[in-house]
Amino acid sequence: MNNLKSILCSNYVTFACALILGYSLWLMLSHNQIIQQKITIPVTIYKTKNTVDITTSIEAMIEGARHQLRSMYYHPPKVAIYRDERPGNPVQIYADDILLPETLSVINYWPHEITN
Amino acid sequence: MHHYFSLLHIFSWLDCVEILFFTFIIFKFSRWLRQDQRSNLLGYFYLGATGLLLAHLFDLEAIKQFYQISWPIMLMIFIIIHQKSLQKNFVAARTLTPAKYPEQGSWLSLIMGAAFKGLQHKKNLTFVIEGKDELEEFINKPITVNSPIQESLLNMIIESSITQSETMILLTHYGKLIGLNGSWQKEIDPLWLDKKYETYEIWEQGALYWSHHIDALVFQADPLTKTITLIARGTRVPLLTSDKATSIIEQYIRKNQLPPLQKKTQSQEGALS
């Protein structure tokens, strides 16, 4: 019993417990905090139904509650566009093209158009 | 940030700073709670925190709300209990470096003689021998002396009108006189003492209470029986001859604990601690 007490009272164990409690307290307080996260989203532009024309990526600023942002890592956002314009013209990307979980929203993204 | 951090809801380095901030506060508080040797405050703190985590994990709203309301009160209770313990242990944290004086028996026999000589002058002198715990926080001493014990000095103290009839004389455990006319800084509430000790004299009640908390040894000569009553570590040892008392005090000074005594003379008693 005394050994257990001395182990629990050692600085390392106290720090480890403090780290766990500190993290938990932080998580409880910031659980619903709305935060913004800059991510890279892959973009695929199709020439025809099954023919990929361009594969690139865009940067986007995503906003959402902290606990909801994690869902991005299970369902990564992506952009898939069918090019119905003539080759050589830039392809416009709209906010609606970015496929995100419903609880998250796009604040900004760049570039807005992809050129060959 | 790395994918694993994202799984922990950590999306930037600023989140790490925030976590370290809370960790630091809890670590310091835990270490402070750990200093309390009397009660396992740290264990109770961990228990309470685990309860909160489980309530959060299983989404137990009522318990979470209860925690939100009562956490400040709980923390205050921790602090109050801890402060009380600290107060009790205060001097234990401040130990004195003992100085070694070779002729221990000689000064002890001098103060034994002074105790009985005081009775002739109708003065009940209570001698308090400081142990490793400093007495300054516990005993007022209007007259500070800093002198080795000498027979002439003791005679002067006994015969002087400055010395009160019921007074405490403070000594170190290496034979130095440090104060006269001393008194306990705090009066003892009668509720702190067991009823069966009500028959004891005031100095005995005080000595029984305080000797639970500090390692001072207190003794006085009894004017009726012409014996010494000695109190240390919450134990009262009455009816001692001068030689026996000297021997016990010598052993106490050497080992900082009372020697095993015969049941005839020892009465294990004390204040409620």
Interface residues (C-beta under 8 A of the other chain):
Chain A: K5 L8 C9 N11 T14 F15 C17 A18 L19 L21 G22 Y23 S24 L25 W26 L27 M28 S30 I35 Q37 R66 H67 L69 R70 Y73
Chain B: H3 S6 L7 L8 H9 F11 D15 E18 I19 L20 F21 F22 T23 F24 I25 I26 F27 S30 R31 R34 N40 L42 G43 Y46 A49 L52 L53 H56
